[in-house]
Amino acid sequence: MKIIGLTGGIGSGKSTVAGFLAELGAAVIDLDKVGHEVVKSGGPAFKKVVGAFGEGILNTKGEIDRARLADIVFKDREALACLNRIVHPAIDKVIQERIGEFRRRGVKVVVLEAAAMLEAGKARQADEIWVTTAPEATALKRIGERSGYAEGEARARLRSQLSNQERVKHADVVIDTDSSLEELKAKVKTEWNKLQGRLGNKVK
């Protein structure tokens, strides 16, 4: 089994690339979704997060309001570090369980889709690191269209993360997503075929 760590900044096209890899036969684990699961009421990290940040982060249904929590941690590096210390062990446990299940099923390629993989020091979980990149103007446009953020807020979110240059330093594969969907799909297929070669599989 080959484990691919797929990472990239907000608006870099990472989820689109993950979707194309899934179409090609990879099993994709979206770490953002796993992060949602572990902080849900009853989840393994719920009580610790509420204990650390207070009941003010809860919505009327008693669930953690992720927008409120994000507003706290994006403005405070210490708060973000605290949140990471709580949720990452819970996320790691879920990931290992799912990878184990995929291995038992004979899955050959698992993609860990994670925006903050490098920032969190999680690159060791993957055999290869694939990085998606896009120019800032393209990323800002995508963020605005998808999330409705004003340009200032979108820019702040973008710049709170590692730069493309920093991510690329750690990359085994770099995919520039500043292209049409058809062109991007072709790029992903090319990299998939190269991966199959590294795995010793014949490309169809």
C-alpha positions in Angstrom: 0.0 0.0 0.0 1.2 3.5 -0.8 0.0 6.4 1.4 -0.1 9.8 -0.4 -0.2 12.9 1.7 -2.2 15.5 -0.4 -1.8 19.0 1.0 -2.2 22.6 -0.2 -3.4 25.9 1.0 -7.0 27.1 1.1 -8.2 27.6 -2.5 -5.4 25.6 -4.0 -7.6 23.0 -5.6 -6.7 20.2 -3.2 -10.2 18.7 -2.9 -10.7 18.7 -6.6 -7.4 16.8 -7.1 -8.5 14.4 -4.3 -11.8 13.8 -6.2 -9.9 13.0 -9.4 -7.6 10.6 -7.5 -10.7 8.8 -6.1 -12.1 8.4 -9.6 -8.8 6.8 -10.6 -9.1 4.2 -7.8 -7.5 5.8 -4.7 -9.2 5.6 -1.3 -9.4 9.1 0.1 -9.5 10.1 3.8 -10.4 13.7 4.2 -8.7 14.8 7.5 -10.9 17.9 7.7 -14.0 15.6 7.8 -12.3 13.4 10.4 -11.6 16.5 12.4 -15.3 17.3 12.3 -16.2 13.8 13.6 -13.8 13.8 16.6 -15.2 17.2 17.9 -18.8 16.3 17.5 -20.9 15.8 20.7 -19.9 12.3 21.9 -16.7 12.3 19.8 -13.4 11.6 21.5 -12.2 15.2 21.6 -15.5 17.0 22.3 -15.2 17.4 26.1 -11.5 18.4 26.0 -12.2 21.1 23.4 -15.1 22.5 25.3 -13.0 22.3 28.5 -10.2 24.3 26.9 -12.2 26.9 25.1 -15.4 27.2 27.1 -19.1 26.7 26.5 -19.2 29.9 24.5 -18.1 27.9 21.5 -21.3 25.8 21.6 -24.3 26.4 19.4 -27.9 26.1 20.4 -27.8 22.3 19.7 -24.9 21.8 22.1 -22.5 21.2 19.3 -19.2 23.0 18.8 -19.7 26.0 16.5 -16.7 25.5 14.2 -16.9 29.1 12.9 -16.6 30.5 16.5 -13.8 28.1 17.3 -12.0 29.0 14.0 -12.4 32.7 14.8 -10.5 32.1 18.1 -7.7 30.0 16.8 -7.0 31.8 13.6 -6.2 34.9 15.6 -4.2 33.3 18.4 -1.2 30.9 17.7 -1.3 29.6 21.2 -5.0 28.8 21.0 -4.4 27.0 17.7 -1.5 25.0 19.2 -3.8 24.0 22.1 -6.5 22.9 19.8 -4.1 20.9 17.8 -2.7 19.1 20.9 -6.3 18.0 21.7 -7.6 16.9 18.3 -4.6 15.5 16.5 -4.2 12.4 18.6 -7.9 11.6 18.1 -7.6 12.2 14.4 -4.5 10.1 14.2 -6.3 7.2 15.8 -9.2 7.3 13.3 -6.7 7.5 10.4 -4.8 4.5 11.5 -8.0 2.5 12.0 -9.2 3.4 8.5 -5.8 2.7 6.9 -5.9 -0.7 8.6 -9.3 -1.4 7.1 -8.2 -0.4 3.6 -5.1 -2.6 4.0 -7.3 -5.6 4.9 -9.4 -4.9 1.8 -6.3 -4.8 -0.4 -6.5 -1.1 -1.3 -3.2 -0.1 -3.1 -3.3 3.7 -2.7 -4.7 5.7 0.2 -4.8 9.5 -0.1 -4.7 11.6 3.2 -6.2 14.9 2.2 -5.0 17.5 4.7 -4.6 21.2 4.4 -2.3 21.5 7.5 -0.3 18.3 7.1 3.0 20.0 7.0 2.2 22.6 9.6 1.2 19.9 12.0 4.3 17.8 11.4 2.3 14.9 10.0 4.3 14.4 6.8 5.7 11.2 8.3 2.3 9.6 8.0 2.6 9.5 4.3 5.0 7.7 1.9 4.9 10.6 -0.6 3.8 14.3 -0.3 1.8 15.7 -3.1 1.2 19.5 -3.0 -1.4 21.5 -4.9 -0.5 25.1 -5.7 -2.3 28.1 -7.2 -1.4 31.8 -7.6 -2.7 34.0 -4.8 -5.2 35.7 -7.1 -6.7 32.4 -8.2 -6.9 31.1 -4.6 -8.6 34.3 -3.4 -11.1 34.1 -6.2 -11.9 30.5 -5.3 -12.2 31.2 -1.6 -14.6 34.1 -2.3 -16.8 32.0 -4.6 -16.9 29.0 -2.3 -17.0 30.6 1.2 -18.3 34.1 0.6 -15.5 35.6 2.5 -14.6 39.3 1.8 -11.3 39.7 0.1 -9.6 40.9 3.3 -10.8 37.9 5.3 -9.9 35.5 2.5 -6.4 37.0 2.2 -5.9 36.7 6.0 -6.9 33.0 5.9 -4.6 32.4 3.0 -1.6 34.1 4.6 -2.1 32.4 8.0 -0.9 29.2 6.2 2.4 28.1 4.8 3.3 29.7 1.4 3.3 27.7 -1.8 7.1 28.0 -1.7 7.4 26.5 1.7 5.1 23.6 0.9 6.9 22.8 -2.4 10.2 22.3 -0.5 8.6 19.2 1.1 6.9 17.9 -2.0 7.5 14.7 -4.0 4.9 15.8 -6.5 3.6 19.3 -7.2 0.4 19.9 -9.1 -0.3 23.4 -10.4 -4.1 23.7 -10.4 -4.3 27.0 -12.2 -5.9 25.5 -15.3 -9.2 24.3 -16.6 -10.8 21.2 -15.0 -10.0 19.1 -18.1 -6.4 20.1 -18.0 -6.1 19.5 -14.3 -7.7 16.1 -14.6 -5.1 15.2 -17.3 -2.3 16.4 -15.0 -3.6 14.2 -12.1 -3.9 11.2 -14.5 -0.3 11.7 -15.6 0.9 11.7 -11.9 -1.3 8.7 -11.2 0.3 6.8 -14.0 3.8 7.7 -12.8 2.7 6.5 -9.3 1.5 3.2 -10.8 5.0 2.9 -12.4 6.6 3.4 -9.0 4.3 0.7 -7.6 5.3 -1.7 -10.4 1.8 -1.7 -11.9 1.1 -1.6 -15.6 -0.7 1.5 -16.7 -3.8 0.8 -18.7 
